[in-house]
């Protein structure tokens, strides 16, 4: 079906699922003429699935003229999946106007999954100035899966200022999934203390997947610094060959 026919389905079909499917098809095909119809239906359609899929489609379309409408949907739509899709779309559009609204959304949104989506959108925007705010949100986040998913944003930044929180999480977080994700990220943030902590985690963590991830991270560090990895202890003995983060 061509773009004009899909717009007709989006705007006129009586079945919500047909309208929603047309929205996604328009986004996937990159049909720029659908920008205004998608915005209109995201704002005014009475069915939540249509509004949700219009938000996703606008992210796929990639046009900055959708930013203001997506910010409004993220802030005001009464369907949590629409708010979430709007946040994700804003990350795809790479427009700095979305940074402040995404920060507020990450801090205030009631749905935990969407809070994580906001953090990831900020990482997709490469908004490095927001990393301290994201780290603070993780430290104060009660939901373990949201902490884990927010760490995906930290992984994208790969910034050494995250080390203190990562050290704490990998050793002390009650969720093995959070500890595992923290260990994975530490493989990309090598420092002498990183090696020390990962060796401790490898020896002492109660969950096999966390221990395995700690060893994977140690192997990655060894590879990056051209060290032959035989055992964790052998790498630990050479930890002083790894520069401190601020000495490079």
C-alpha positions in Angstrom: 0.0 0.0 0.0 1.4 3.4 -0.9 1.9 6.3 1.5 -1.3 8.2 0.6 -3.5 5.2 1.0 -1.9 4.5 4.4 -2.6 8.0 5.5 -6.2 7.5 4.5 -6.3 4.4 6.7 -4.6 6.1 9.5 -7.0 9.0 9.5 -10.3 7.4 8.5 -10.4 3.7 9.2 -13.0 2.8 11.9 -10.8 0.0 13.4 -8.2 1.3 15.8 -5.8 -1.6 15.1 -5.9 -0.8 11.4 -5.1 2.8 12.1 -2.3 1.8 14.4 -0.8 -0.5 11.9 -1.0 2.2 9.2 0.9 4.5 11.5 3.8 2.1 11.9 3.9 1.3 8.2 4.2 5.0 7.4 7.1 5.4 9.9 8.9 2.3 8.6 8.7 3.4 5.0 9.9 6.9 5.9 7.0 8.6 4.3 7.7 12.2 5.2 4.3 13.4 4.0 2.8 11.5 6.9 4.4 13.9 9.5 1.3 16.1 10.1 -1.2 13.3 10.0 0.8 11.3 12.5 1.1 14.3 14.8 -2.6 15.0 14.6 -3.6 11.4 15.3 -1.1 11.1 18.2 -2.7 14.2 19.7 -6.3 13.5 19.1 -7.1 9.8 18.4 -9.4 8.4 21.0 -7.7 5.0 21.1 -4.5 4.6 23.1 -2.9 2.0 20.7 -3.1 4.5 17.8 -1.6 7.3 19.8 1.2 4.9 21.0 2.0 3.7 17.5 1.9 7.3 16.1 4.6 8.2 18.6 6.7 5.3 17.6 6.2 6.1 13.9 7.4 9.7 14.4 10.6 8.4 15.9 11.1 6.1 12.9 10.3 9.0 10.6 13.2 11.0 12.1 11.9 14.5 11.4 12.8 17.2 13.9 9.5 19.0 13.3 7.9 16.3 15.5 9.9 17.2 18.6 7.4 19.6 20.2 4.5 17.2 19.7 6.4 14.3 21.1 7.4 16.3 24.2 3.8 17.2 24.7 2.7 13.5 24.3 5.4 12.4 26.7 4.3 14.9 29.3 0.5 14.6 29.0 -0.8 11.5 27.3 -2.8 9.3 29.7 -1.5 6.0 28.3 1.8 5.1 29.8 3.0 3.3 26.6 2.4 6.4 24.6 4.5 8.4 27.0 7.2 5.8 26.8 7.2 5.6 23.0 7.4 9.4 22.8 10.4 9.4 25.1 12.1 6.8 23.0 11.3 8.7 19.8 12.9 11.8 21.2 16.1 9.9 21.6 16.0 8.9 18.0 15.4 12.5 16.7 18.7 13.7 18.2 17.3 17.2 19.0 18.7 18.9 22.1 15.4 20.6 22.8 14.3 17.3 24.3 17.0 17.1 27.0 15.3 19.1 29.8 11.9 17.5 29.3 13.5 14.1 29.3 15.3 14.8 32.5 12.0 15.9 34.2 10.2 12.8 32.8 13.0 10.5 34.1 12.7 12.0 37.5 8.9 12.3 37.8 7.3 9.6 35.5 5.3 7.1 37.6 5.9 4.1 35.3 9.3 2.7 36.0 9.9 1.3 32.5 9.4 4.7 31.0 11.9 6.3 33.4 14.5 3.9 32.0 13.5 4.8 28.5 14.1 8.5 29.3 17.6 7.7 30.5 18.3 5.8 27.4 17.0 8.6 25.2 19.3 11.0 27.0 22.2 8.7 26.1 21.0 8.5 22.5 21.1 12.3 22.5 24.7 12.0 23.8 23.7 14.5 26.5 26.8 13.9 28.6 26.0 16.7 30.9 23.0 14.7 32.2 25.1 11.7 33.3 25.3 12.9 37.0 21.5 13.2 37.0 21.1 9.7 35.6 23.6 8.3 38.1 21.6 10.0 40.9 18.4 8.5 39.5 19.9 5.0 39.5 21.1 5.4 43.1 17.6 6.4 44.2 15.6 4.0 42.0 13.7 1.4 44.0 12.8 -0.9 41.1 15.6 -3.3 40.4 14.8 -3.7 36.7 14.7 0.0 36.2 18.1 0.3 37.8 19.4 -2.4 35.5 17.9 -0.7 32.4 19.1 2.7 33.3 22.6 1.2 33.5 22.3 0.7 29.7 22.4 4.4 29.4 25.5 4.6 31.6 27.1 1.9 29.3 26.5 4.1 26.3 28.3 7.1 27.8 31.3 5.0 28.9 32.4 7.8 31.3 34.8 7.2 34.2 32.7 9.5 36.5 30.3 6.5 36.8 32.9 4.4 38.5 32.0 5.1 42.1 28.4 4.1 41.6 29.3 1.1 39.5 31.7 -0.1 42.2 29.0 0.1 44.7 26.3 -1.6 42.6 28.5 -4.5 41.5 29.4 -5.3 45.1 26.3 -4.4 47.0 23.1 -4.2 44.9 20.6 -6.8 46.0 19.7 -7.6 42.4 22.0 -10.0 40.6 20.9 -8.6 37.3 22.0 -5.1 38.4 25.3 -6.5 39.6 25.8 -8.4 36.3 25.1 -5.2 34.3 27.5 -3.2 36.4 30.2 -5.8 35.9 29.7 -5.7 32.2 30.1 -2.0 32.1 33.2 -2.1 34.2 34.9 -4.1 31.5 34.9 -0.9 29.4 36.1 1.3 32.2 39.5 -0.1 33.1 41.4 1.2 36.2 43.5 -0.5 38.8 40.6 -0.4 41.3 38.3 -1.8 38.6 40.5 -4.9 38.4 40.6 -5.3 42.2 36.8 -5.1 42.5 36.1 -7.4 39.6 38.4 -10.0 41.0 36.6 -9.8 44.4 33.3 -10.1 42.6 34.5 -13.1 40.7 35.6 -14.8 43.9 32.7 -13.9 46.2 29.5 -13.1 44.4 26.7 -15.5 45.1 25.3 -15.7 41.6 27.1 -17.6 38.8 26.1 -15.2 36.1 27.6 -12.3 38.0 30.8 -14.2 38.5 30.9 -15.1 34.8 30.3 -11.5 33.8 33.1 -10.3 36.1 35.5 -12.7 34.4 34.3 -11.6 31.0 35.1 -8.0 32.0 38.5 -8.9 33.3 39.3 -10.7 30.0 38.1 -7.6 28.1 40.4 -5.3 30.1 43.4 -7.7 29.6 42.7 -7.7 25.8 42.5 -3.9 25.6 45.8 -3.5 27.4 47.5 -6.4 25.5 47.9 -8.5 28.5 47.8 -12.3 28.3 44.9 -13.4 30.5 45.5 -16.7 32.2 43.8 -16.2 35.6 42.2 -13.3 37.5 45.0 -13.3 40.0 47.6 -12.9 37.2 45.8 -9.9 35.9 45.5 -8.5 39.4 49.2 -8.8 39.9 49.7 -6.5 36.9 46.9 -4.0 37.8 49.4 -1.1 38.2 50.2 -1.3 34.5 46.7 0.0 33.9 46.6 3.8 34.1 44.4 5.6 36.5 41.5 7.3 34.5 42.8 10.8 34.9 46.4 10.0 34.1 45.9 9.1 30.4 
